[in-house]
Amino acid sequence: IQKQEFFVDMTCEGCSGAVTNVLKRLTGTTFEIDLPNKKVLIESDHDVEFLLTTLKKTGKEATYIGTK
């Protein structure tokens, strides 16, 4: 399983909380949130498009950076 890195426009704990809420619903997924750098590192069986769509459900701008 590869770690995928995403940019998510998070400005506060509330933003990172929203990201946490959507990602913890996914099975077989672990993640780290780097709030100061607005990055989310995800290790998952799901494909990049699915993860990006999930992150966008928070209402935040999200883009795929690449494999870590």
N, C-alpha and C positions, 0 to 999 in steps of 0.2 A: 504494500500500500504506500503510495507516494503522498507526501505532504504538499498541499496546494496553498499558495499564498494569494490573498485577496486584499484589495484596498477597500475599506468601508468608511464612509465619511461620518465618523463618530466624534462627537465633541464633548461628551460627558458620560458619567456612569450610567445614566438612563439609556443612552445609545448602546453602550456595550451590554447593558442588561437585556435590551431588545434582541440583540444579536445572540446572546446566550440562550434566550427563550426559544428562538426558532431553531437553533442548532442542536439543543439538547433533546429535541423531539425526534431527531434522526437516529436510526439504529446504526450501530457499528461506526460511530463517528466520535472522534476526539478533536478538541480544538483549543487553541490558545488565542487570547485577545491581547493585542498590543495597542492599548488606547492612545498613548502619546504619539505613536507613529501611524495611527489609524489603519492598522493591519490586523488581519485575522488569518491564522495558520490552521488549516483543517486537514486532518488525516481521516480519510473516509473511503468506503467502497463506492460511493456515489460519484457520478461523473461531474465534471467542472460546470457544465451548463445547469445541471440540477442544483448544485451548490450555489451558483450565482443567483439563480431564480429564488432560492430559499433566502439568501441574504437580502435580496431586494424587497422581500415581504416586510422587512422592517421599515420600509419607506425611506431608507438611506440610499445614497448613491453607492453602488458597489461595482468594482471592476476586478477582473482577473489579472494578477501580476505574473504568476508562473509557478513552476515546480520548485520547491525548496530543497 
